[in-house]
Amino acid sequence: MKVMIKTKFPITNQFLDLKQMFKSGMDDIEVFENLSGKLLVDLTELTEEGVKGDELIEGVKLDLWKDRVWHLIERAGILPEYKEEEIQEFITVLEGDVWYEDDSKEFDVEDTEPENIKDNSFDPSFGF
């Protein structure tokens, strides 16, 4: 096994470990899954904290970090299989939605402006 390159940046280190694992053939797929999952969680937490995708994290844009990790996960083949039945079941649920089935309106909206707007007596503060 190759010696891991370590930097002073934790995300870079995690990514380099993940990349090295991928290149070496992923002898332990569970370790790869755990490491990639942890890295995605770390990147997600940055997003939830308000870091934008174009902001630099350890010299690399956050969106690029996400793309790099996702790309390795895809190439490793650890994503769950796409199941047509599950998608079809979801579509069936949506098609069965009767929320607007009777074409009734929940409320009526006038198509004309109120008269007080035309005569400048309209109060935009609504009396507050």
N, C-alpha and C positions, 0 to 999 in steps of 0.2 A: 504494500500500500504506500502511496506517495505521502510525503510530508505535507500537511495542510499549511497553506500560507495564512498567516495571521496578520491582521491589521489592527489599528486602534478603533475600528468601527464595527460595532456588533452586527449590524445588518449585513455589511459586506462579508464579515466572517461567516455568518450563517449561510449566505448565498454561496460563498466559495466552498463550504463544506458540502452543501447540497449538489453543487455542480460537480465536485470531485466524486461524490458518491455515484452520480449518474454516469459519469465517464468510466468509472471502474466497474460498471456492470450491476450495480445495486444488489450486492449479495444478500442484504437484509432489507427487503422492500418495506417492512414495517417501520424501520428506522427512517427510511427515506420519507415515508408518509408522515410520520410524526414531525420530522424536521421541516418539511415543506409546509405542513399545516401550521406549525408554530410561527414560521416566517410570514405566512399569509395573515395570521392573527395579528402579529406585530404591525404589519403594514396597514391592516384594517383599523387598528387602534389609532394609528397616526391620522388616518382619514377622518375617523370619528372625532378626533381632537381638533379638527379644522384645518389640517394640513392639506393644501390643494395639490392636485396631480402634477402641476408644473413646478412645484417647489422642490428644491434640491435637498436630498437626504443623503448625507455622506458623499456629496458630489454628483449624485445621480437623481434625476427626476423621479418622484414617487411613482408616477404612472409607469415609468420604465422598469422600476423594481418589480412592480406587480406583473407586468408583461413577462419579464424574465423568469419569475418563479412559475407563473402559469404555463409558460412554454415548456419548462422542464417537466412539470406535472403531466402535461399532455403527451409529451414524448415518452415519458416513463410508462404511460398506459394505465395509470391508476385511477382515472376517472370512472365513475359508474357507467354502465352501459345505458345507452339511450333506449328507452322502452316505449315503443309506439302505443302500447295499451294504456300506459299512464297518461300520455298526452291526449289520447282519444277520450279517456275518462274525464279529464279536465274540460275538454271541449264540450262534452255531453252535459256536464254540470252547468257550464256557461250558457249553452243553448237552452237548458231547462229553466233559466232564470225568467221569472214572470214579472219582474219589477215594472216593466213598461209594456206588458203584454196587451193591455186593453187600450193603448194609445191615449189614455186620459192625461190631462195636464194636472200637475200638482197645484199650480196657481196660474192665474190669468195675468197677463201683462198687457197694458194698454199700448197701442202702437203710436199714440199721439202724445205730444208734450203737454204737461199740465198748463193750464191757462196762466197761473201766477208766474211762470218762467217768462212768458211773452210780455207781461206788463211790469217786469222787474220787481215784483213784490215777493219773489221766491227767496226764502231764507235758507241758505245752504248749511247753516248750523243746526237746522231742525229744532230751533228753540233751546239749544243747550248753552 
